[in-house]
Amino acid sequence: MMKTLFSIILWIYWAICIIGFFGIVLVLYLLTFLFDRFNTITNKSLQGLGWIMLKVNPGWNIEIEGANPQKIAQPTIVIANHQSFLDLPLSYLLPWSMKWVSKRGLFYIPILGWIIYMTGHLGIDRKSMRSAKKLDDLVAPIQAGIPAMIFPEGTRSRTGELKPFKNGAFKLAKKYNFKILPIVLQGGGEAMPSGSWRIAPRQNFKISVLDPLDSEQYDSVTELKDTAFSLIEKELHSS
């Protein structure tokens, strides 16, 4: 009963936060869209949204390791495991903004979808064969110093175990010699499992930023992908 009541109150709070940030993002977008080609200003504002969504609850402890901005000093694709809705606000606690790859359906959700559009994220239809080509839209912002953020599993894991990685992020990295930066997100799957709306009032979260991988040092997309998978899997099982 306590978990249900906590979850209802938290979802109401989150809804108020999202509506409030929609107003902030809208104003910033109208002021900057003519000259801010990659929506960097509106996107950066979402770090504040992630902070107020997660820092409100004293029962949540969030630990961040290895988040050195030097790790994204070169053109980079960030990849992470995906267990929960909470992975999104958790990732916004990192000290840099990213160009996210999101499923296209999110863009059709009122208010939330408008925020995603105005902050310049990329929507893809994972069932479409054209999705891999759509990832080329990330090349320009990555080369301009804005890392991309991709969940290579494609969808959230319901068990916490890593699902097989899709090739898209690694093909792009090999094609353009981008770095791959693996990130491990822990705690979200326990606090709010995939498919559930109820949220644990007490939870320890951990964000581990591993060392970047140089795609040029790998002979194939498969070798790069398998190495990234192994590193994330090892970190998940070490905690």
C-alpha positions as CSV (number, residue, x, y, z in Angstrom):
1,M,0.0,0.0,0.0
2,M,2.8,2.4,0.9
3,K,4.6,1.7,-2.4
4,T,1.4,2.4,-4.4
5,L,0.7,5.7,-2.5
6,F,4.3,6.8,-3.0
7,S,4.1,6.0,-6.7
8,I,0.9,8.0,-7.2
9,I,2.3,11.0,-5.4
10,L,5.6,10.8,-7.4
11,W,3.8,10.5,-10.8
12,I,1.8,13.6,-10.0
13,Y,5.0,15.4,-9.0
14,W,6.7,14.2,-12.2
15,A,3.7,15.4,-14.3
16,I,3.9,18.8,-12.8
17,C,7.7,18.9,-13.4
18,I,7.3,17.9,-17.0
19,I,4.5,20.5,-17.7
20,G,6.6,23.2,-16.0
21,F,9.7,22.3,-18.0
22,F,7.6,22.3,-21.2
23,G,7.1,26.0,-20.7
24,I,10.8,26.6,-20.1
25,V,11.8,24.5,-23.1
26,L,9.2,26.2,-25.3
27,V,10.6,29.7,-24.4
28,L,14.2,28.6,-25.0
29,Y,13.3,27.0,-28.3
30,L,11.5,30.1,-29.6
31,L,14.5,32.2,-28.6
32,T,17.2,29.9,-30.1
33,F,15.9,27.7,-32.9
34,L,17.0,30.1,-35.6
35,F,20.7,29.9,-34.6
36,D,21.0,26.8,-32.4
37,R,21.3,24.2,-35.1
38,F,21.4,21.2,-32.8
39,N,19.1,22.5,-30.0
40,T,22.0,22.4,-27.6
41,I,20.5,25.1,-25.3
42,T,17.1,23.5,-24.9
43,N,18.7,20.0,-24.6
44,K,20.9,21.2,-21.8
45,S,17.9,22.4,-19.8
46,L,16.8,18.8,-19.4
47,Q,19.6,18.2,-17.0
48,G,17.6,20.3,-14.6
49,L,14.6,18.1,-15.2
50,G,16.5,14.9,-14.5
51,W,17.8,16.5,-11.3
52,I,14.4,17.5,-9.9
53,M,12.8,14.2,-10.9
54,L,15.3,12.1,-8.9
55,K,16.7,14.3,-6.1
56,V,13.3,14.9,-4.6
57,N,13.3,11.6,-2.7
58,P,15.8,11.2,0.2
59,G,15.2,7.4,0.0
60,W,17.1,7.3,-3.3
61,N,20.9,7.2,-3.2
62,I,22.6,8.0,-6.5
63,E,26.3,7.2,-7.0
64,I,28.1,8.3,-10.2
65,E,31.6,6.9,-11.1
66,G,34.0,7.8,-13.9
67,A,32.0,10.7,-15.3
68,N,35.0,12.6,-16.6
69,P,34.1,15.0,-19.4
70,Q,37.4,14.2,-21.0
71,K,35.9,10.9,-22.0
72,I,33.7,12.6,-24.6
73,A,36.4,15.0,-25.7
74,Q,36.5,13.3,-29.1
75,P,33.4,12.4,-31.3
76,T,31.6,9.8,-29.3
77,I,28.6,7.5,-29.2
78,V,27.5,6.7,-25.7
79,I,25.8,3.3,-25.1
80,A,24.1,2.0,-22.0
81,N,22.1,-0.9,-20.8
82,H,18.4,-0.3,-20.4
83,Q,16.3,-1.7,-17.6
84,S,13.8,1.1,-16.7
85,F,12.1,4.3,-17.5
86,L,14.3,5.8,-14.8
87,D,17.4,5.2,-17.0
88,L,16.5,8.4,-18.9
89,P,16.5,10.9,-15.9
90,L,19.5,9.0,-14.4
91,S,21.5,9.6,-17.6
92,Y,20.6,13.4,-17.4
93,L,22.6,13.5,-14.2
94,L,25.8,13.1,-16.2
95,P,27.8,16.4,-16.6
96,W,27.2,16.6,-20.3
97,S,24.3,16.7,-22.8
98,M,23.7,14.1,-25.4
99,K,21.7,13.7,-28.6
100,W,19.3,10.8,-27.8
101,V,17.9,8.1,-30.1
102,S,14.3,7.5,-29.1
103,K,11.5,5.4,-30.4
104,R,9.3,7.4,-32.7
105,G,6.2,6.7,-30.7
106,L,7.4,9.0,-27.8
107,F,7.1,12.0,-30.2
108,Y,3.4,11.5,-30.3
109,I,2.8,11.8,-26.6
110,P,1.4,15.3,-25.8
111,I,3.8,17.6,-23.9
112,L,6.5,14.9,-23.5
113,G,6.8,14.4,-27.2
114,W,6.9,18.2,-27.8
115,I,9.8,18.5,-25.4
116,I,11.7,15.7,-27.1
117,Y,11.2,17.4,-30.5
118,M,12.3,20.8,-29.2
119,T,15.4,19.4,-27.6
120,G,16.5,18.0,-30.9
121,H,16.5,14.2,-30.3
122,L,16.2,11.6,-33.0
123,G,13.1,9.5,-33.4
124,I,13.3,6.1,-35.2
125,D,11.0,3.3,-35.9
126,R,12.9,0.2,-34.8
127,K,10.7,-2.0,-37.0
128,S,11.7,-0.1,-40.1
129,M,14.7,-1.1,-42.3
130,R,15.4,2.6,-42.8
131,S,16.2,3.1,-39.1
132,A,19.9,2.3,-39.6
133,K,20.2,5.0,-42.3
134,K,18.3,7.5,-40.1
135,L,21.2,7.2,-37.6
136,D,23.3,9.1,-40.1
137,D,21.4,12.2,-38.9
138,L,23.6,11.9,-35.7
139,V,26.9,12.4,-37.6
140,A,26.8,16.2,-37.8
141,P,26.1,16.8,-34.1
142,I,28.6,14.2,-33.0
143,Q,31.3,15.8,-35.1
144,A,30.3,19.1,-33.6
145,G,31.1,17.8,-30.1
146,I,27.6,16.5,-29.0
147,P,27.8,12.8,-28.1
148,A,24.9,10.6,-29.2
149,M,23.1,8.3,-26.7
150,I,21.9,4.9,-27.9
151,F,20.5,2.0,-26.0
152,P,21.9,-0.9,-28.1
153,E,19.5,-3.4,-26.7
154,G,16.7,-1.5,-28.4
155,T,14.1,-2.0,-25.7
156,R,14.2,-2.4,-21.9
157,S,15.3,-5.7,-20.4
158,R,12.6,-7.2,-18.2
159,T,15.0,-9.5,-16.3
160,G,18.0,-7.2,-15.8
161,E,20.2,-9.4,-18.0
162,L,21.6,-7.8,-21.1
163,K,19.7,-8.4,-24.3
164,P,21.7,-8.9,-27.5
165,F,23.0,-5.6,-28.9
166,K,21.9,-4.3,-32.2
167,N,24.5,-3.2,-34.8
168,G,23.4,0.4,-35.4
169,A,25.7,2.3,-32.9
170,F,28.7,0.2,-33.8
171,K,28.3,0.5,-37.5
172,L,28.1,4.2,-37.2
173,A,31.2,4.3,-35.0
174,K,33.2,2.2,-37.4
175,K,32.1,4.1,-40.4
176,Y,33.1,7.5,-39.0
177,N,35.8,6.5,-36.5
178,F,33.7,7.6,-33.5
179,K,34.6,6.5,-30.0
180,I,32.2,4.2,-28.1
181,L,31.6,5.1,-24.5
182,P,30.0,2.3,-22.4
183,I,27.8,3.3,-19.5
184,V,26.3,0.9,-16.9
185,L,23.0,2.0,-15.2
186,Q,22.1,0.0,-12.1
187,G,19.1,0.3,-9.7
188,G,16.4,1.4,-12.2
189,G,15.3,-2.1,-12.9
190,E,14.8,-2.8,-9.2
191,A,13.1,0.6,-8.4
192,M,10.8,0.5,-11.4
193,P,10.8,-2.7,-13.5
194,S,9.9,-2.6,-17.2
195,G,6.2,-2.7,-17.6
196,S,5.4,-1.4,-14.1
197,W,4.3,2.0,-12.9
198,R,5.0,1.4,-9.2
199,I,8.3,2.8,-7.9
200,A,10.3,1.7,-4.8
201,P,10.6,4.5,-2.2
202,R,14.1,3.3,-1.3
203,Q,16.7,2.4,-3.8
204,N,20.5,2.7,-4.5
205,F,21.3,3.7,-8.0
206,K,24.7,3.6,-9.6
207,I,26.0,5.1,-12.9
208,S,29.3,3.7,-14.0
209,V,31.1,5.5,-16.9
210,L,33.6,3.1,-18.3
211,D,36.6,3.9,-20.5
212,P,35.9,4.8,-24.2
213,L,36.6,2.3,-26.9
214,D,38.5,3.4,-30.0
215,S,36.6,1.9,-32.9
216,E,39.7,2.1,-35.2
217,Q,41.3,-0.5,-33.0
218,Y,38.7,-3.2,-33.8
219,D,38.7,-5.1,-37.1
220,S,34.9,-5.4,-37.4
221,V,31.6,-4.1,-36.2
222,T,31.0,-7.5,-34.5
223,E,34.3,-7.3,-32.5
224,L,33.6,-3.8,-31.3
225,K,30.0,-4.7,-30.4
226,D,31.1,-7.9,-28.5
227,T,33.8,-6.0,-26.6
228,A,31.3,-3.3,-25.5
229,F,28.7,-6.0,-24.5
230,S,31.3,-7.9,-22.4
231,L,32.5,-4.7,-20.6
232,I,28.9,-3.7,-19.6
233,E,28.0,-7.3,-18.7
234,K,31.1,-7.6,-16.5
235,E,30.3,-4.3,-14.7
236,L,26.7,-5.4,-14.1
237,H,27.8,-8.6,-12.5
238,S,30.6,-7.1,-10.4
239,S,28.2,-5.1,-8.2
